Amino acid sequence: MHAHTLSFLKHEHNFSVINKKGERRTKLVLVLTFLTMLLEIAAGIRFGSMALLADGWHMGTHVAAFMITLIAYRYSRIHAHDQTFAFSPAKVGVLGGYTSSVVLGVIALIMLIESGQRLVHPQNIYFNEAIAVASFGLFINLISALLLKNSSHTHDHHHDHNLKAAYLHVLADALTSVLAMVALVLGKYYGWNWLDPVMGLVGALIIMQWSYALMRETSPVLLDESIALKYKLAIREKIESDADNRISDLHIWRVGAGHFALIISLVSHDPKAPEYYKELLSEFRSFGGINKLSHITVEVNRCSGDFCIR
């Protein structure tokens, strides 16, 4: 076989999401978040605000989450063509997003416990100082959110679960900052000190919901979930409606965010080259708007009488 023919028949196996702009901006957000975390934790302890302290702890776990994001980006980029992986390290970024969703869940649990304790054992709050720090934290959160949102819109943001996880962490930070400010302002002017830990509970429940949503989005990719049944049935119908083809084996699974691989084994009395059947499936190379049938392997078997001879 000639070298140029072999090259033509080879498949593309790199399905990693490489987002250099997103990686650079995540580094910047990491630094901003780390500095704000130190300020809010110190201020929360000093001024007695649970909502502010919870926001600082929340930011601390986000620092860890951003580091996971950066590690996933770097690993995917360096090992993009590593033959150790069957279909490139495309799922590393998805794994980073899933891990971040777990971190979000842990954050919510810690906030629930600490807020509950503050409801039972209230503490004095220095409202003016705490409000000033919470306002600064919210300002940093909004800047970080804009940085990451712009990065996602310049790339295939539908599939970059790694960047989406980082963006959700920033939104969660902004949410806890807003809730802290609301609790502190109402506590200052109306004496509703109980609202401070209550806002901590509200923030924890919302963050837990975000965590669950991101987990549901990333886990199917990691578990090689197949495409929707209607697409599998459509693929089978397309092949079997041509001549007397019959599919004996059909496997479709995720090899990366937005990318699927297909292995199909069929039998026919009048078999044709694999390229013929791949062309029949050309309309399925992009389905659902954002998903792609990126890797197709076809095995063709000839039927003779009551027996099929390979």
PyMOL commands that set and color helices and strands:
alter all, ss='L'
color gray80, all
select helices_A, chain A and resi 3-9+20-47+50-78+91-120+127-153+161-190+195-222+229-240+274-280+282-284
alter helices_A, ss='H'
color red, helices_A
select strands_A, chain A and resi 246-256+259-268+286-287+291-304+307-309
alter strands_A, ss='S'
color yellow, strands_A
deselect
rebuild
show_as cartoon
